[in-house]
Amino acid sequence: MIEIRNLYKTFGSLKVLDGLTLTVKKGETFSVLGKSGTGKSVTLKCIVGLLAADAGDIFVDSVRVDLRDRKSLFSIRQMIGFLFQSGALYDSMSIRDNLIFNLTRHHKVRHNEADEKAVHYLTLVGLGRSVDKMPSELSGGMRKRAALARALVIEPRILLYDEPTTGLDPITSAEISDLIREMHSKFGITGIVVTHDILCAGIVSDRAGVLKDGVLKYTGTLNELAETRDEDVKGFFRNPL
């Protein structure tokens, strides 16, 4: 479903990705673990074409991500939902209208249908009684749920998550992670989660890898990562932050 081959990305003299290679199978959720500044978010932005890689290839559902081919890039983006670290909700709109705007503006859905979909997906993530609240009226966990509903409402085949549990207490973090896992199972979604939260990765992941020095140092289940003799990987599990 997603294939990354020998991806390189630098910013000036800073080398961020140094030959990253990754394959995520259809219906699988893969977590990219790593400390802040290791290139996790850069990887996601390259997948959706927000950043251009210096070298390497990215394929989404066998279609090559190419910023020069606007038609193919648009087609790829139509199948991908993105959950930003901050949630990125429009503060001037209710959460219902956040979802409606996404559907009517970017996916050309009629307003009545968009409204029905918005209420349906907000209810699905546990916000059925809060559809007309403003983002400022929501707790941190509720904002994450609203952002997840906005990503889900386009009925994506792929979901990308940039630190989905940042700023949450451990109990709420586990609730959001459980919800992500539930939605992926319910809809057969393929996902990539970038995080330094081992609790989150343990709940949502089928497989995971540790990003260090611009490459994935090791991939496998969380149990396999925890038991590897690779010192870089072991060090991350001892000091995940």
Sine and cosine of phi, psi and omega as CSV:
sin_phi,cos_phi,sin_psi,cos_psi,sin_omega,cos_omega
0.00,0.00,-0.72,0.69,0.08,-1.00
-0.79,-0.62,0.79,-0.61,0.02,-1.00
-0.73,-0.68,0.81,-0.58,0.04,-1.00
-0.88,-0.47,0.80,-0.60,-0.04,-1.00
-0.85,-0.53,0.89,-0.46,0.16,-0.99
0.75,0.66,0.85,0.52,-0.07,-1.00
-1.00,0.07,0.77,-0.64,0.02,-1.00
-0.83,-0.55,0.67,-0.75,0.08,-1.00
-0.47,-0.88,0.80,-0.61,0.07,-1.00
-0.82,-0.57,0.42,-0.91,0.14,-0.99
-0.82,-0.57,0.98,-0.19,-0.11,-0.99
0.91,0.42,-0.83,-0.56,0.02,-1.00
-1.00,0.00,-0.04,1.00,-0.04,-1.00
-1.00,0.02,0.90,-0.44,0.05,-1.00
-1.00,0.01,0.90,-0.44,-0.07,-1.00
-0.99,-0.16,-0.81,0.59,0.06,-1.00
-0.93,-0.38,0.74,-0.67,-0.16,-0.99
-0.76,-0.65,0.82,0.57,0.01,-1.00
0.99,-0.15,0.53,0.85,-0.03,-1.00
-0.90,0.43,0.74,-0.67,0.03,-1.00
-0.76,-0.65,0.73,-0.69,-0.06,-1.00
-0.39,-0.92,0.67,-0.74,0.14,-0.99
-0.82,-0.57,0.79,-0.61,0.05,-1.00
-0.89,-0.46,0.86,-0.51,-0.05,-1.00
-0.98,0.20,0.36,-0.93,0.02,-1.00
-0.85,0.53,0.76,-0.65,0.02,-1.00
0.99,0.13,-0.01,1.00,-0.03,-1.00
-1.00,-0.07,0.52,-0.85,0.15,-0.99
-0.92,-0.40,0.86,-0.51,-0.06,-1.00
-0.90,-0.43,0.78,-0.63,0.04,-1.00
-0.98,-0.21,0.76,-0.65,0.10,-1.00
-0.98,-0.18,0.94,-0.34,-0.03,-1.00
-1.00,-0.09,0.45,-0.89,0.05,-1.00
0.28,-0.96,0.34,-0.94,0.03,-1.00
-0.95,0.32,0.23,-0.97,0.04,-1.00
-0.87,0.49,0.65,-0.76,0.06,-1.00
1.00,0.09,0.17,0.99,-0.04,-1.00
-1.00,-0.02,-0.07,1.00,0.05,-1.00
0.96,-0.27,0.21,0.98,-0.03,-1.00
-0.90,0.44,-0.77,0.63,-0.02,-1.00
-0.93,0.38,-0.57,0.82,0.05,-1.00
-0.86,0.51,-0.65,0.76,0.02,-1.00
-0.87,0.50,-0.71,0.71,0.02,-1.00
-0.89,0.45,-0.67,0.74,-0.03,-1.00
-0.91,0.41,-0.52,0.85,0.08,-1.00
-0.93,0.36,-0.60,0.80,-0.02,-1.00
-0.88,0.47,-0.64,0.77,-0.03,-1.00
-1.00,-0.07,0.06,1.00,0.07,-1.00
0.99,0.17,0.32,0.95,0.10,-1.00
-0.98,0.21,-0.42,0.91,0.11,-0.99
-0.79,-0.61,0.58,-0.81,0.07,-1.00
-1.00,-0.08,0.80,-0.60,0.06,-1.00
-0.94,0.33,0.46,-0.89,0.08,-1.00
-0.96,0.29,-0.57,0.82,0.02,-1.00
-0.34,-0.94,0.32,-0.95,0.01,-1.00
0.95,-0.31,0.13,-0.99,-0.06,-1.00
-0.79,-0.62,0.61,-0.79,0.09,-1.00
-0.79,-0.61,0.78,-0.63,0.05,-1.00
-0.85,-0.52,0.75,-0.66,0.09,-1.00
-0.87,-0.49,0.90,-0.43,-0.06,-1.00
0.79,0.61,0.70,0.72,0.05,-1.00
0.95,0.32,0.07,1.00,0.05,-1.00
-0.98,-0.21,0.78,-0.63,-0.04,-1.00
-0.97,0.26,0.75,-0.66,0.08,-1.00
-0.96,0.27,0.90,-0.43,-0.07,-1.00
-0.63,-0.77,0.92,-0.39,-0.05,-1.00
-0.89,0.45,-0.35,0.94,-0.02,-1.00
-0.98,0.17,-0.36,0.93,0.00,-1.00
-0.98,-0.21,1.00,0.04,-0.13,-0.99
-0.90,0.44,-0.58,0.82,-0.02,-1.00
-0.90,0.43,-0.74,0.68,0.01,-1.00
-0.92,0.40,-0.63,0.78,0.00,-1.00
-0.89,0.45,-0.66,0.75,0.05,-1.00
-0.89,0.46,-0.67,0.74,0.01,-1.00
-0.88,0.48,-0.66,0.75,0.03,-1.00
-0.90,0.44,-0.71,0.70,-0.04,-1.00
-0.91,0.41,-0.45,0.89,0.01,-1.00
-0.92,0.39,-0.38,0.93,-0.03,-1.00
-0.99,-0.17,0.02,1.00,-0.09,-1.00
-0.90,-0.44,0.78,-0.63,0.19,-0.98
-0.99,-0.16,0.52,-0.85,-0.07,-1.00
-0.74,-0.67,0.83,-0.56,0.07,-1.00
-0.96,-0.29,0.94,-0.35,-0.05,-1.00
-0.97,0.23,0.42,-0.91,-0.03,-1.00
-0.83,0.55,-0.66,0.75,-0.04,-1.00
-1.00,0.08,-0.12,0.99,-0.11,-0.99
1.00,-0.03,-0.63,0.77,0.07,-1.00
0.81,0.58,0.62,0.78,0.10,-1.00
-0.98,0.22,0.52,-0.85,0.08,-1.00
-0.97,0.24,0.90,-0.43,-0.11,-0.99
-0.91,0.41,-0.40,0.92,-0.05,-1.00
-1.00,0.06,-0.01,1.00,-0.03,-1.00
-0.87,-0.49,0.52,-0.85,0.17,-0.99
-0.90,0.43,0.27,-0.96,-0.01,-1.00
-0.93,0.37,-0.50,0.87,0.11,-0.99
-0.86,0.51,-0.75,0.66,-0.04,-1.00
-0.94,0.34,-0.46,0.89,0.12,-0.99
-0.85,0.52,-0.68,0.73,-0.01,-1.00
-0.96,0.28,-0.66,0.75,0.00,-1.00
-0.88,0.47,-0.69,0.73,-0.01,-1.00
-0.86,0.51,-0.68,0.73,0.02,-1.00
-0.86,0.51,-0.69,0.72,-0.05,-1.00
-0.95,0.30,-0.70,0.71,-0.09,-1.00
-0.98,0.22,-0.57,0.82,-0.07,-1.00
-0.99,0.16,-0.70,0.72,-0.14,-0.99
-0.97,-0.23,-0.32,0.95,-0.06,-1.00
-0.83,-0.56,0.10,0.99,0.15,-0.99
0.84,0.54,0.58,0.81,0.06,-1.00
-1.00,0.06,0.67,-0.75,0.03,-1.00
-0.89,0.45,0.49,-0.87,-0.16,-0.99
-0.86,0.51,-0.71,0.70,-0.03,-1.00
-0.87,0.49,-0.69,0.72,0.03,-1.00
-0.92,0.39,-0.63,0.78,0.01,-1.00
-0.89,0.46,-0.64,0.77,0.02,-1.00
-0.90,0.44,-0.69,0.72,0.03,-1.00
-0.88,0.47,-0.69,0.72,0.01,-1.00
-0.90,0.43,-0.67,0.74,-0.01,-1.00
-0.86,0.52,-0.75,0.66,-0.01,-1.00
-0.90,0.44,-0.64,0.77,0.00,-1.00
-0.87,0.50,-0.76,0.65,-0.08,-1.00
-0.97,0.25,-0.52,0.85,0.10,-0.99
-0.91,0.40,-0.61,0.79,0.08,-1.00
-0.91,0.42,-0.63,0.77,-0.03,-1.00
-0.87,0.49,-0.57,0.82,-0.01,-1.00
-1.00,-0.09,0.17,0.99,0.10,-1.00
1.00,-0.04,0.32,0.95,-0.02,-1.00
-0.89,-0.46,0.47,0.89,-0.04,-1.00
-0.86,0.50,-0.49,0.87,-0.01,-1.00
-1.00,-0.07,0.07,1.00,-0.09,-1.00
-0.83,-0.56,0.31,0.95,-0.16,-0.99
-0.89,0.47,-0.45,0.89,-0.04,-1.00
-0.97,-0.23,0.19,0.98,0.08,-1.00
-0.97,0.23,0.45,-0.89,0.08,-1.00
-1.00,0.08,0.45,-0.89,0.02,-1.00
-0.80,0.60,-0.56,0.83,-0.01,-1.00
-0.92,0.39,-0.30,0.95,-0.01,-1.00
-1.00,-0.01,-0.04,1.00,-0.08,-1.00
-0.99,-0.16,0.53,-0.85,0.15,-0.99
-0.95,0.30,0.14,-0.99,0.02,-1.00
-0.86,0.51,-0.68,0.74,0.01,-1.00
-0.92,0.39,-0.61,0.79,0.03,-1.00
-0.92,0.39,-0.60,0.80,0.05,-1.00
-0.89,0.45,-0.64,0.77,0.05,-1.00
-0.90,0.44,-0.65,0.76,0.03,-1.00
-0.89,0.45,-0.67,0.74,0.01,-1.00
-0.90,0.44,-0.66,0.75,0.02,-1.00
-0.91,0.42,-0.60,0.80,0.05,-1.00
-0.91,0.41,-0.67,0.74,0.04,-1.00
-0.87,0.49,-0.64,0.77,0.01,-1.00
-0.91,0.42,-0.58,0.81,0.05,-1.00
-0.94,0.34,-0.59,0.81,-0.05,-1.00
-0.97,0.23,-0.47,0.88,-0.17,-0.99
-0.90,0.44,-0.37,0.93,0.05,-1.00
-0.99,0.11,0.02,1.00,0.01,-1.00
0.81,0.58,0.87,0.49,-0.09,-1.00
-0.97,0.23,0.39,-0.92,0.13,-0.99
-1.00,0.03,-0.38,0.92,-0.04,-1.00
-0.74,-0.68,0.64,-0.77,0.11,-0.99
-0.81,-0.59,0.74,-0.67,0.05,-1.00
-0.92,-0.40,0.73,-0.69,-0.07,-1.00
-0.84,-0.54,0.81,-0.59,0.07,-1.00
-0.97,-0.24,0.99,-0.16,0.02,-1.00
0.78,0.63,0.91,0.42,-0.12,-0.99
-0.92,0.39,-0.27,0.96,-0.04,-1.00
-0.91,-0.41,0.17,0.99,0.01,-1.00
-0.85,0.53,0.73,-0.68,0.06,-1.00
0.99,0.11,0.05,1.00,-0.03,-1.00
-0.98,-0.22,0.50,-0.87,0.11,-0.99
-0.95,0.31,0.30,-0.95,-0.09,-1.00
-0.84,0.54,-0.59,0.80,-0.02,-1.00
-0.93,0.37,-0.73,0.68,0.01,-1.00
-0.92,0.40,-0.61,0.79,0.06,-1.00
-0.85,0.53,-0.70,0.72,0.02,-1.00
-0.91,0.41,-0.62,0.79,0.02,-1.00
-0.90,0.44,-0.69,0.72,0.01,-1.00
-0.92,0.40,-0.64,0.76,0.03,-1.00
-0.90,0.45,-0.67,0.74,0.06,-1.00
-0.88,0.48,-0.64,0.77,0.00,-1.00
-0.91,0.41,-0.67,0.75,0.05,-1.00
-0.86,0.51,-0.74,0.68,0.00,-1.00
-0.87,0.49,-0.68,0.73,-0.01,-1.00
-0.89,0.46,-0.71,0.71,-0.03,-1.00
-0.92,0.40,-0.62,0.79,0.02,-1.00
-0.91,0.42,-0.65,0.76,0.02,-1.00
-0.93,0.38,-0.66,0.75,-0.05,-1.00
-0.91,0.42,-0.65,0.76,-0.13,-0.99
-0.94,-0.33,0.03,1.00,0.02,-1.00
0.91,0.42,0.60,0.80,-0.09,-1.00
-0.99,0.15,0.62,-0.79,0.16,-0.99
-1.00,-0.03,0.71,-0.70,-0.10,-0.99
-0.67,-0.74,0.50,-0.87,0.21,-0.98
-0.82,-0.57,0.82,-0.57,-0.01,-1.00
-0.90,-0.44,0.88,-0.48,0.10,-0.99
-0.99,-0.16,0.76,-0.64,-0.13,-0.99
-0.29,-0.96,0.36,-0.93,0.24,-0.97
-0.91,-0.41,0.22,0.98,-0.03,-1.00
-1.00,-0.08,0.97,-0.22,-0.03,-1.00
-0.89,0.46,-0.58,0.81,0.04,-1.00
-0.86,0.50,-0.75,0.66,0.02,-1.00
-0.88,0.48,-0.75,0.66,-0.03,-1.00
-0.86,0.50,-0.62,0.78,-0.01,-1.00
-0.91,0.42,-0.51,0.86,-0.02,-1.00
-0.99,0.13,-0.69,0.72,-0.18,-0.98
-1.00,0.00,-0.37,0.93,-0.25,-0.97
-1.00,0.08,0.66,-0.75,0.33,-0.94
-1.00,0.08,-0.66,0.75,0.10,-1.00
-0.63,-0.78,0.24,-0.97,0.02,-1.00
-0.48,-0.88,0.24,-0.97,0.08,-1.00
-0.54,-0.84,0.44,-0.90,0.02,-1.00
-0.98,-0.19,0.85,-0.53,0.00,-1.00
-1.00,-0.03,0.87,-0.49,0.00,-1.00
-0.50,-0.87,0.69,-0.72,-0.01,-1.00
0.83,0.55,0.56,0.83,0.12,-0.99
0.99,0.13,0.07,1.00,0.01,-1.00
-0.68,-0.74,0.33,-0.94,0.14,-0.99
-0.99,0.16,0.91,-0.42,-0.11,-0.99
-0.96,0.29,-0.46,0.89,-0.07,-1.00
-0.28,-0.96,0.59,-0.81,0.09,-1.00
-0.74,-0.67,0.51,-0.86,0.01,-1.00
0.28,-0.96,-0.19,-0.98,0.12,-0.99
-0.94,0.33,0.26,-0.97,0.03,-1.00
-0.87,0.49,-0.62,0.79,0.03,-1.00
-0.89,0.45,-0.66,0.75,0.02,-1.00
-0.91,0.41,-0.64,0.77,0.04,-1.00
-0.90,0.44,-0.67,0.74,-0.04,-1.00
-0.91,0.41,-0.45,0.89,-0.08,-1.00
-0.99,-0.15,-0.07,1.00,-0.04,-1.00
-0.91,0.41,0.42,-0.91,0.04,-1.00
-1.00,0.04,-0.09,1.00,0.01,-1.00
-0.88,0.48,0.86,-0.50,-0.11,-0.99
-0.91,0.41,-0.57,0.82,0.02,-1.00
-0.89,0.45,-0.68,0.73,-0.01,-1.00
-0.94,0.34,-0.69,0.72,0.01,-1.00
-0.88,0.48,-0.63,0.78,0.01,-1.00
-0.89,0.45,-0.59,0.80,0.02,-1.00
-0.91,0.41,-0.64,0.77,-0.01,-1.00
-0.94,0.33,-0.47,0.88,0.07,-1.00
-0.97,0.26,-0.57,0.82,-0.06,-1.00
-0.71,-0.71,0.94,0.34,-0.15,-0.99
-0.89,0.45,-0.38,0.92,-0.01,-1.00
-1.00,-0.09,0.00,0.00,0.00,0.00
